[in-house]
Amino acid sequence: MKRATKLTITISALLLGGVTATPWARANPRDLVICMPGSPGTTASARAYMMPFFRRIESLAAWPAGTIKGTFHPSYRSCMARIRSARPGFAVLSLGVYLEQRKRFRMRVIGRVKILYGPGSRLYLVVRKGRYTSLAQLRGRRLTSDHLEELPFLSKVMFGGKIDVATYFKLKKVNATTKGMRDVKRGRADATIINDEQLRIMKRRGYPLVVLARSPPLPGAPLVALGSYASSADIRKMKSVVGTMCSGPRGRKLCRSTGIKAIARASDYTFARMVRLFGK
């Protein structure tokens, strides 16, 4: 496995936690669920790194230690099962989960999370240089990527509703961060979808690939309060500490050790363009 792949998996694991549901104690309205479909990671390797970050949130919010237990879900199905059964008050979500579920759970954006080696500011459709010059030429062709868990998001946001990704391409999901690029380079795939970090790797390694299309600017991962479950008082408290979670030497070090680049206050307006593009 390439170094970049190991690094991405390690950081994702440290930030996000388990690949499968774990018998944590039943959540409560102050719990925090992290839903990032398609991400790697294991509970065993991540829990020790996650707990100090949750303890910091509790300290800032003046909540009793152990209030936030936190769970991570790398699949859409397990994410939704956890939210329905545990009724957590807060969640960090992929854009796809947020856009599909925001109305159902009366989600209110209170923060924006920038994840190290996460989706980044854009997604890119990449092909081999000189082989394809338009999206139309890729109909029915092979697309290999580690960004294929949320196809409605790709169809509606990245491609502006012009295509249905699920039927337009012959899709192959992979986990390794450089697998899609390497397959396109070697002719095993016709296109791949990559993020900012993968684009930097592509350029640094001199792969003979070019960007054919790109998504609109992406605002990051929303930190939301689930209005169906969180109390108004807890929402106000969480909003008041969002901007300080990664502040100061200790906060910055702790956030980076858990794979977080930055957390800032935000509102529904921050994600309004994504909502319009998604059409719900």
Summary of the structure (lengths in Angstrom):
residues: 280
radius of gyration: 18.8
end to end distance: 39.8
largest distance: 59.5
contacts: 946
relative contact order: 0.20
helix: 41%
strand: 20%
